[in-house]
Amino acid sequence: MIDYKGEYELARCPDCGGEMKYKAPFMVCLDCGLSSKRQDFEKMQKIIKSEFKEEMGDSEAEKERKERRRKRDYHDWLMKREER
């Protein structure tokens, strides 16, 4: 998330959890000093989020959405089959 000044808001260090600031061309942790290019930082965030999501499982809303989609897909398949 970038605010109007071009700085990341709520960016947290993947190593220590400290605040990260964008100082061109790097994201720098204000606590431990970890620095990485913005693209690498975003990749790390995506990896961490996906690992966290796998550990925590789906939320109730996500489970309901998947169930509705499964039922809709089955209905669509059934209707195509009956058209034959």
C-alpha positions as CSV (number, residue, x, y, z in Angstrom):
1,M,0.0,0.0,0.0
2,I,1.4,3.3,-1.1
3,D,0.2,6.6,0.4
4,Y,0.2,9.9,-1.4
5,K,3.8,10.6,-0.5
6,G,5.0,7.4,-2.2
7,E,5.7,5.6,1.1
8,Y,4.4,2.2,2.1
9,E,1.9,2.1,4.8
10,L,1.7,-0.7,7.3
11,A,4.6,-2.6,5.6
12,R,6.2,-4.9,8.1
13,C,9.6,-6.6,8.0
14,P,9.3,-10.3,7.2
15,D,12.3,-10.9,9.5
16,C,11.5,-9.0,12.7
17,G,8.1,-7.5,12.2
18,G,9.4,-3.9,12.4
19,E,8.2,-1.0,10.3
20,M,9.4,-0.9,6.7
21,K,9.9,2.3,4.8
22,Y,10.6,2.8,1.1
23,K,13.8,4.6,0.5
24,A,14.4,4.5,-3.2
25,P,15.2,1.9,-4.6
26,F,14.9,-0.2,-1.4
27,M,12.5,-1.1,1.3
28,V,14.3,-0.7,4.6
29,C,13.4,-2.0,8.1
30,L,13.7,0.7,10.7
31,D,14.3,-1.8,13.4
32,C,16.7,-4.5,12.1
33,G,18.0,-2.8,9.0
34,L,16.9,-5.5,6.5
35,S,16.7,-4.0,3.0
36,S,15.5,-5.4,-0.2
37,K,14.3,-4.0,-3.5
38,R,10.6,-3.2,-3.6
39,Q,9.8,-6.1,-6.0
40,D,11.6,-8.6,-3.8
41,F,9.8,-7.2,-0.8
42,E,6.4,-7.7,-2.5
43,K,7.4,-11.3,-3.5
44,M,8.3,-12.0,0.1
45,Q,4.9,-10.6,1.3
46,K,3.0,-12.8,-1.2
47,I,4.9,-15.9,-0.1
48,I,4.3,-15.2,3.6
49,K,0.6,-14.5,3.1
50,S,0.1,-17.7,1.1
51,E,1.9,-19.7,3.8
52,F,-0.1,-18.1,6.5
53,K,-3.3,-18.7,4.6
54,E,-2.4,-22.4,4.2
55,E,-1.8,-22.7,7.9
56,M,-4.9,-20.9,9.0
57,G,-7.3,-22.4,6.4
58,D,-10.1,-20.7,4.7
59,S,-12.4,-18.2,6.5
60,E,-16.1,-19.0,6.8
61,A,-16.9,-16.5,4.0
62,E,-14.3,-18.2,1.8
63,K,-15.8,-21.6,2.5
64,E,-19.3,-20.3,1.7
65,R,-18.1,-18.7,-1.6
66,K,-16.4,-22.0,-2.6
67,E,-19.5,-24.0,-1.8
68,R,-21.7,-21.6,-3.9
69,R,-19.3,-21.9,-6.8
70,R,-19.2,-25.7,-6.5
71,K,-23.0,-25.8,-6.6
72,R,-23.2,-23.3,-9.5
73,D,-20.6,-25.3,-11.5
74,Y,-22.5,-28.6,-10.9
75,H,-25.7,-26.9,-12.0
76,D,-24.1,-25.6,-15.1
77,W,-22.7,-29.0,-15.9
78,L,-26.0,-30.7,-15.3
79,M,-27.9,-28.2,-17.5
80,K,-25.4,-28.7,-20.4
81,R,-25.8,-32.5,-20.0
82,E,-29.6,-32.2,-20.2
83,E,-29.4,-30.1,-23.4
84,R,-27.9,-33.1,-25.3
